[in-house]
């Protein structure tokens, strides 16, 4: 059983080998080190490249030292709690804030997945758009409500 407070996330383990796309995070922190402009590319469920404008050294070292499965897109997490508010210029992302999209690479056993590897990295991408099977769930960092979907 897992509990995060404040509550308000929906997450899934992608079907292995199916995810394609690019995740860009303006700024994030890994092991206390600030990473600027993190960019991860995925093809057929695996990360094919990871670059950053600066600060990637600690993340890259951990990735390079990790075993098989370190490149697997492990979890997609979408925050759904509209009551969570955070300052625009906050140093860390709050996963449960409505419209926040977070991507986890590597270990996903905590989410019910089977990728047990000694590496996990998360990128939170504000202002994201997420479309699944042609249906937009998050547009420009805002949840698409049922009312908006019904009007289409």
C-alpha positions in Angstrom: 0.0 0.0 0.0 1.3 3.5 -0.9 0.0 6.8 0.2 1.1 10.3 -0.9 -0.2 13.4 0.8 -1.7 15.5 -0.5 -3.5 12.9 -2.5 -4.4 13.3 -6.1 -2.4 11.3 -8.7 -3.3 8.9 -11.5 -0.4 6.8 -12.7 0.1 3.9 -15.0 2.8 1.5 -16.1 2.9 1.7 -19.9 2.6 -1.4 -22.0 6.2 -2.5 -22.6 7.6 -1.5 -26.0 4.8 1.0 -26.9 5.7 4.5 -25.7 7.2 7.0 -28.1 7.9 10.7 -27.6 10.1 13.3 -26.1 10.0 14.6 -22.5 11.6 18.0 -21.8 12.0 19.3 -18.2 13.1 23.0 -17.9 14.6 22.3 -14.5 14.6 19.5 -12.0 16.8 18.1 -9.2 18.6 14.8 -9.0 20.4 13.9 -5.7 20.4 17.7 -4.9 21.9 18.7 -8.2 20.0 21.1 -10.4 19.5 19.9 -14.0 18.6 22.5 -16.6 16.9 21.5 -19.9 16.7 17.8 -19.4 15.5 16.1 -22.6 14.7 12.4 -22.8 13.7 10.7 -26.1 11.7 7.4 -26.1 11.2 4.9 -28.9 9.3 1.7 -28.5 9.2 2.0 -24.7 12.9 2.7 -24.2 14.9 5.9 -23.6 17.2 6.3 -26.7 18.9 9.5 -25.5 19.2 11.7 -22.5 20.8 15.2 -22.7 20.7 18.4 -20.7 21.9 22.0 -21.0 23.7 21.6 -17.6 23.9 19.6 -14.4 23.4 16.1 -15.9 26.6 14.6 -14.5 25.2 12.9 -11.4 22.2 11.6 -13.2 24.4 10.3 -16.1 26.8 8.6 -13.7 23.9 6.8 -11.9 22.4 5.8 -15.2 25.7 4.5 -16.6 26.3 2.4 -13.4 22.8 0.9 -13.5 21.9 -2.6 -14.8 19.5 -3.9 -17.5 16.1 -2.1 -17.6 17.5 1.3 -16.7 16.2 2.7 -20.1 12.6 1.5 -19.8 9.8 4.0 -19.6 8.5 2.8 -16.2 5.6 5.1 -15.2 3.5 8.0 -16.4 1.9 10.0 -13.6 -0.7 12.8 -13.9 -1.6 15.0 -11.0 -5.3 15.5 -10.5 -5.6 17.5 -7.3 -6.9 21.0 -8.2 -6.6 22.0 -4.5 -2.8 21.9 -4.6 -1.2 25.3 -5.3 2.4 26.0 -5.6 4.4 29.2 -6.5 5.3 29.4 -10.2 9.0 29.6 -9.4 9.2 26.6 -7.1 12.4 24.5 -7.3 10.6 21.2 -7.2 7.4 19.9 -8.9 4.5 18.6 -6.9 3.3 15.4 -8.6 -0.2 15.6 -7.3 -0.9 19.2 -8.6 -3.6 19.1 -11.3 -2.1 18.9 -14.7 1.5 18.0 -13.6 2.9 15.2 -15.8 5.8 13.2 -14.5 7.7 10.5 -16.3 9.7 7.8 -14.5 12.5 5.9 -16.2 13.8 2.7 -14.8 12.4 0.9 -11.7 8.6 0.8 -11.6 7.9 -1.9 -9.0 6.4 0.7 -6.6 3.7 1.3 -9.3 3.0 -2.4 -9.8 5.4 -2.8 -12.7 7.9 -5.6 -13.1 11.1 -3.6 -13.9 13.3 -4.1 -10.8 16.5 -2.2 -11.6 18.8 -0.2 -9.3 18.0 3.1 -11.2 15.0 5.4 -11.3 14.8 9.0 -12.6 11.9 11.3 -12.8 11.2 14.2 -15.1 8.3 16.5 -14.5 7.1 18.4 -17.5 4.9 21.4 -16.8 2.7 22.8 -19.5 2.6 19.3 -21.1 0.0 17.9 -23.4 -0.9 14.2 -23.0 -2.9 12.4 -25.6 -3.9 8.8 -25.3 -5.6 7.0 -28.1 -6.5 10.3 -29.7 -8.1 11.7 -26.6 -6.4 14.7 -24.8 -6.2 14.2 -21.0 -3.9 17.2 -20.3 -3.5 20.2 -22.5 -0.8 22.8 -21.9 -0.5 21.7 -18.2 -4.2 21.8 -17.5 -6.5 18.8 -17.0 -9.2 18.5 -19.7 -12.4 18.2 -17.8 -15.3 15.9 -18.7 -17.4 19.0 -19.5 -14.8 20.1 -22.1 -14.6 16.7 -23.6 -18.4 16.5 -23.8 -18.5 19.8 -25.8 -16.3 18.4 -28.5 
